[in-house]
Amino acid sequence: MTDHRAIPVIAYGPLSDYLMAGLKSRFHVLEVAADADPAALDPAVKDARALVSFGAVGAGAAIMDALPRLEMIGLFSVGYDKVDVDHARAKGIRVSNTPDVLTDDVADLAVGLLFATARNIAAYDRMVRSGAWARGEGVPLSARVTGRRIGILGLGRIGRAIAARLEPVAGEILYHNRRPQADAHYRYIADRIDFARQSDVIMVATSGGAETSRLVDAEMLEALGPKGVIVNISRGSVIDEDALVAALTDRRIAGAGLDVFANEPHVPAALFDMDQVVLQPHQGSATVETRQAMADLVLANLDAWASGRPLVTPVA
């Protein structure tokens, strides 16, 4: 560990205790609320040379412009759709993220959500806890996972890890990307609607951002069909949330396992009473081991920057 305590660094929004302790042992840390008005920042933070934020907070153009000495943004997330990367590049600001270290935990949750949704695990749990089972109420049948055609939407690091976990039980694994992957041995489908039509399950693992906003729309959900299940551990913006609620309400798809939402932490109230939906509080990477590894990678990137070395995991 290198001591850079003369360098002012902003903790932008909430960060874990472990990460904050690491930052304070290395740098002069200044805390700024995520909802602070960039135009009204305390003069004491104007000299900050680096900024650290959680993925859901990111860093927009306004906060970059408000910090004239900013050189580095360290992101505690693999996704960087909340960072204006083009603006950062234009200003010569380096950006890092935390890929790879969270892949396994996010993939594990995705597979867990698939089984929980298809096999009604959360709904059955509620039946037992409420006494409905003891009162003799009938237990509705669930759906099988084994043998189903599983579509991976976004065959990146996490998409590949999901596919690898499901290979032993899937009837077939297919995928949709902007382009086929030369080293992938799964079947590629170029058209997203045809991809949905041929899938029994869609696992959403694509990146967020403007290019994928509402990629999964009403037409795609209609193509998935009334026996189809969708799981999203990517970004809430990838699915048209109104279309998803409508499809679930009308039983035009069978179920959904959701760890992410369009307007977090707010979740459409209509989903709360749906037994065919399993909801999670955006906790794909939320294990002790992974969150510590993510924090360590943030700190490694900051140490590299402060020492004049190349970033470990650069975005820009």
Buried (B, 14 or more C-beta within 10 A) or exposed (E): EEEBEEBBBBBBBBBBEBBBEBBEEBBBBBEBEEEBEBEEBEEEBBBBBBBBBBBBBBBEBEBBEBBEEBBBBBBBBBBBBBBBBEBBEEBEBBBBBBBEBBBBBBBBBBBBBBBBBBBBBBBBEEBEEEEBBEEEEEEEEBBEBEEBBBBBBBBBBBBBBBBEBBEEBBEBBBBBBEEBBEEBEBBBBEEBBEBBBBBBBBBBBBBBBEEBBBBBBBEBBBBBBEEBBBBBBBBBBBBBBBBBBBBBEEEBBBBBBBBBBBEEEEBBEBBEEBEBBBBBEBEBBBBEEBBBBBBBBBBBBBBBBBEEEEBBBEBB
